[in-house]
Amino acid sequence: MKIKKFIASVLLATMLLFTFAPTASAAKEGRGGLMGFIAGCCFGVRAGAAYNDGKDLHWREWCGLIPYVGIVFSIWNGINGSEGVTTADLATRYGATYY
């Protein structure tokens, strides 16, 4: 039963990918496309837009996809947000490539 749900999910994801990814690739030259779709779909609108602006995804954003471990990074991001950390602070700490 789980296999059928998994196959149905993969087919649905493939259909959505082939439906929306070509539209995204026509938006801008250089960025967008499949990676812009993945960034927006998995990491949210801010990360997708930042990727299309020429920024790379930060390693902490990638770690959020790991099951169970991603919760730790989400809490870490929340703590940074509650401390008032800004994107300028993160750009100083990690470089302008990400922020």
N, C-alpha and C positions, 0 to 999 in steps of 0.2 A: 504494500500500500504506500509506503514512504517513497519507494522508487518511482511510482507513477506521479506523485506530487512533485518530486524532484525533476523528472523529465518535463512535466508540464511547466514548471517554473523556468527551466532552461529555455524551453521553446518560447515562452512568453517574453523572457528577457531578450532573446535573439530577435524576435519580431519587433520589440520596442527599439532595440539598437539599430536595426536596419531601417526603421521608420523615421527616427528622430536624428540619428547621427549625420546623415547626409545634409539635412537642413542646417545643423550646427556648423558643419564644415564650410558651408557657403557664407557664413556670417563674416569672417575675416580671413585674411591671408596669414599664413604662418601658424597661428594658434587656432583653437577650436577643434572641430572634428571629433574623433573618437576620444582622445585624451581630455578634451574640454567637456565632453559628455560625461565621462567617468568622474572628473573632478566635480562637476556640478551635481551629478546624481549621488555620489557617495559622500562628498564632503560639504555640500551645500552651495547656495548661490554665491556667497562671498568668495569661497575658494575657487569656484568655477570662473567667476569674473576676474579674480586676481590672476588665475592661470592664463586667461585670454589676454590680460594686460601685459604678460611677459614674466610674471612671477612664477617660481616653482612651488610645489607643495612641500610644506615643512615635514620633517620626519615625525613630529608628534601627530600630525594629521594622518599619516600613513599608519601609525601605531594604533590609532583609534579603530581600525578595521579588524584588529586581532580579537577574536572572541575572548571574553573575560578580562584579558589584559587591557583592552580598550577602555574599560570602565575606569581603570587607574589613571589613564591619560586624560579621560574626560573630567575626572575629579581634579587632576592637576591643572587643567585648563580653567576649570571653575575657580580654583583657588587663586590663580593668576588674575582672573577677572575681578574677583572680590578685592584683591590688593590694589586694583587700579592700574594694572599694567596696560600700557597703550601700544599701538602698533609702532610708534616711534621708538619706544623702549625695546621692543622685540627686534626692530631693524638695527638698532645699535648693538644688541647682544648677538644676533645671528647673521646679520648682514642684510643688505638691501635686495638680495636675490629672492628672499622669501616674503619680505614685507615692504 
